[in-house]
Amino acid sequence: MSGLIVVDGLDRYLPAPLRGITEHAVALKDFQLVGDQIKTSHLKIGAPTTRTVNGQLNPRIRIRPGETQLWRLANIGANIFYKVTLPGTKFHIVAQDGYPVNRVYSVDSMVIPAGARYDVLVQGPKAGVSELRTLPYNSGKAGNQFPEATLATVQSGGEPMRPAALPTAFAPVDDLSKEPVAARKTVIFTENKAGTLFYINHKQFDHNRVDFRAKLNTVQEWTIKNDSDEVHSFHIHTNDFQVLSINGKPQVNYGLRDTVDVAPRGNMVVRIRFLDYPGKTVLHCHILNHEDEGMMAVLQIDK
């Protein structure tokens, strides 16, 4: 079971003319079929799959030419990747993984791994029909190739609107790069040659074992290494993180994240502030069969 819950809106950060604009939830999920039945066991990531939006096959999203709408895109599926695009139209990102950004930035496409979310402003294209699509995506030589597919049909029609001025500055965010670091840790993703068993720091998940420790109200710096030949998605519960660098390249701090891909044989450096919640929690790859087959670890947060 999976779904999309909006806990708090973005109106407080939007300029007055964009408050109360039309919103669309775009919940991305796939199903593997046997005949006309949905398969529920012995699922394979690379098997042919049926992509849906809000549980529908190729639904229609309506927008007026020039109209600005807020779309909330979430990959609520178990395993597969989406590389989402609306040809000729940019996505103006205002939130990542539920966190408002400090600066709005624009992209032509977004890779959305399982569990990740983006809130975007979209401005209606000229009158006509276009397709919201997922582009081909290759997760590595030990991973899978996902084909292009239509997700939804975008119908632009009705009285044209003057495109609204889009915000640039948006919400305040923390900058953990300036914080003192209480500890540094390394998290290594590996798997066996058959791709059937998965490990963090060469260990499979054991809920009785504590793998990492942190102290409440401190900041730690973690290096996430992917020593395999396929993408893994780093995800942590309870406390989210700032990405400092990917493969040695410094990253712009748009705000906190909770699900970010680490490329095959790649690495990512993040900082995490541990707030509010002492006790046990977990970190894992967000590809479901990878975490189910061992790629999960226990984090103990002490007072």
Beta strands, then each sheet from edge to edge (+ up, - down):
strand 1: 23-31
strand 2: 33-34
strand 3: 37-38
strand 4: 50-53
strand 5: 60-63
strand 6: 68-75
strand 7: 82-85
strand 8: 91-96
strand 9: 99-107
strand 10: 109-112
strand 11: 117-123
strand 12: 128-134
strand 13: 137-138
strand 14: 145-146
strand 15: 149-156
strand 16: 183-191
strand 17: 198-200
strand 18: 212-215
strand 19: 219-226
strand 20: 232-236
strand 21: 241-246
strand 22: 249-250
strand 23: 259-262
strand 24: 267-273
strand 25: 279-285
strand 26: 296-302
sheet 1: 4+ 1- 6- 11+ 8- 9+
sheet 2: 2+ 3-
sheet 3: 5+ 15+ 12- 7+ 10-
sheet 4: 13+ 14-
sheet 5: 17+ 16- 19- 24+ 21- 22+
sheet 6: 18+ 26+ 25- 20+ 23-
end
